[in-house]
Amino acid sequence: MKILLTGANGMVGRNVLEVAKLHEHVFLSPASSELNLLDANSVKRYIAEHNPDMIIHAAGIVGGIQANMANPVKFLVDNMQMGLNILTAAKDCGITKFLNLSSSCMYPRDALNPLGEDLILKGELEPTNEGYALAKITSTRLCEYISKENPALLYKTIIPCNLYGLFDKFSPKNSHMIPAVIRKIDEAKKNNLSEIDIWGDGEARREFMYAEDLADFIFYAINHFEKMPQNINVGLGTDFTINEYYRAVANVVGYTGSFKHDLSKPVGMKQKLIDDQKLKEFGWGYKTELDVGIQKTYQFYLSEYCNG
């Protein structure tokens, strides 16, 4: 198939293109100068000209708690605009297959874990990333509406848990937790710091999947698209505390100092574990265990980021 991939320069997009080398599909991976997702006319022109068999929408403004809290307007407006533009253009151009990447942050903050796909819009969102979540909910619902109006259009959404891995961002301002912790602990080791601070009590639980595993799932989904559910969680179905992630990274980096907790800092949701029942029924499971994933990500950090 000829597949249009948005967000090809992001972590997910770059992992998809790496795994694509093992498959026969042809990928269109335009830069934003070629395809401006914030410009509806540009999007429609590009899709009409290239007429892909399928679109995978992996583009987005992403970041951790700090970035979301500092830029809520951008996280809401840009992400929503991109989703609306690409989905309406795809529908208008008659694209029959659309794979939308959403996020588990769109589940209600107080929902009972594990988080099932039917919980969307069933409660208040987590305030620290509400704008991003609202944008993701909109795209997910629009996929449902399009397929409901025209069942010949398979517009489906995958809802990944938190991700980390190769091509991740390690900047303190906009990185997610695992890459941020890798950088923090590596720098602490290099500077001989005896103590590292952790936001909150470190008991909040998070589910992080190695990004290459998500790319592997995407190709599994492409090959079984008709039978894939409308919305499907993709993750491990198991989680760890923030403290456990810090210890796992410290083990890989070889840091032997201690940790202290800064209880004045925000921690986000107490737990965010996806329900993987539909995923198991669909026939896919993750491959990379946490210690292996952290080791590979740390090597990437040392070789690409520190020497970049």
Protein Blocks (a to p, Z undefined) as FASTA:
>chain_A
ZZddehklmmklmmmmmmmmmpmbdcddddfklmccklmklmmmmmmmnopabdcdfbdc
dddfklmmmmmmlmmmmmmmmmmmmmmmmmmnopabdcddddfklpcfkbccdddfklgo
paccdfklmmmmmmmmmmmmmmmmmmmmmmmlccddddddddedehiafbfklpcfklmm
mmmmmmmmmnopabdcdehjhlaccddddfklmmmmmmmmmmmmmmpcfbdcddehpacd
fklmmmmmmmmnopabdcdddfkbcebjfbdcddfklmmmnopacfbdfklmmmmmmmmm
mmmmmmZZ
